[in-house]
Amino acid sequence: MGHIVINQMQSNLRDSEIVERKGIGHPDTICDAIAEKCSKNYSLYFYNKYKKFGHHWFDKVILIGGESNIDFGAGEIIKPYKIIVAGKCVKSVGNEKVPLMEIFKASCKEVLDECLTGFDIEHHLIIIDETVNHQGAGRKKSRYQPESIEDLAVIDASSLVSNDCNLLSSHYPLTLMENIVLDIESYINGSQFKSAYPQTGWDVKVIGLRNKDEYELLINIPILAKAVSSIEEYKEVVSDVGKHLESYLQNLYKVDILLNINPQDKTDNPYLTVLGSAADTGDVGVVGRGNRINGLITPMQSMSIEAPAGKNPLDHTGKIYGLATRELAQIISENIGRQIELHVYTYKEAPIQKPAQVIVNITDGLVNELEIKKIQTLINDRFNSIDSTIETFIFSETTLW
């Protein structure tokens, strides 16, 4: 293990806090989800066929929104979405081609079926493959142009090195404001709420604001144009949704929360969509512009700017350490009972099991020598078992946004 630094510090969130989450139907979140689904399905294709893996990068997914005819009681996509998958990957093993377009299409369908209403991949989406298999400087030809199965990769962190220079950050536990923002978007886009309010779409954005003990939520919720026949019906749905969410929050949390639902309605600009996303009307999404790996955007807390979705799960430490850092911050916090801020740094070609530096900031509480040793042990144990993190990306379900 590289250098471990343990600091003690004061919280910077005593008076004010701002937190944001882009919901699962937001164009940026859609891109993250598709990129990661492409990575997983691509990895599973190789595992099921060869019991090995092809190196790849699908972390430059771009969504270019479509064009719609929208009015009260009517909504139609007249120009489809475009998904551009850009990156690098193994395109064939020897003379055997990888069915890239099949993998991309299945991945897009899996994601968009879950975060749009009435999505039809044959009519609503064009997929463009802009991946390449060019070799990088200093890389063996076998990395992206394997001549045989023997050239493919296996999961073995003890023999792998970092593919990049990376800095990852995380904190635990989440604040009350952060938990509220995560919870309310998950609830609005969950099955129970959608059953009660099928008129609502998926491109939900939540911003939480706290000034000392005063809490406020700004929530944008799209309404499906076909589901409301007039501005009056639209306003009635939004009003009912607001009352329902107010009751939901009051039952769960011990603080008063001021709700501001669809503030743009005051300008007579109702939030109407066809499928439930602003991508219906041309909005563009890109991997890495949305939520961080803990599902939030927290400008007043330390957060990574790494875009992990779609990156190579075998040796890209920006992805591997991102998940490990999130998990490790929780493990340390729960073991010593303190607020933890964790930073992990490494450089290209460094052993994956040995990041160059790990910094642990402990907020509002002193630590003794026994706790310091425990922290050091937890860090070493976590990075010695980094294979499990790589396997999680491929064989389990994990969310990076």
Beta strands, then each sheet from edge to edge (+ up, - down):
strand 1: 3-9
strand 2: 16-22
strand 3: 56-57
strand 4: 62-64
strand 5: 67-71
strand 6: 74-79
strand 7: 81-89
strand 8: 92-93
strand 9: 96-97
strand 10: 125-132
strand 11: 166-172
strand 12: 205-211
strand 13: 214-220
strand 14: 223-224
strand 15: 257-261
strand 16: 272-273
strand 17: 284-286
strand 18: 339-346
strand 19: 357-363
sheet 1: 1+ 19+ 18- 11+
sheet 2: 2+ 12- 13+ 15+
sheet 3: 3+ 7- 4+ 17-
sheet 4: 3+ 7- 10-
sheet 5: 5+ 6-
sheet 6: 8+ 9-
sheet 7: 14+ 16+
end
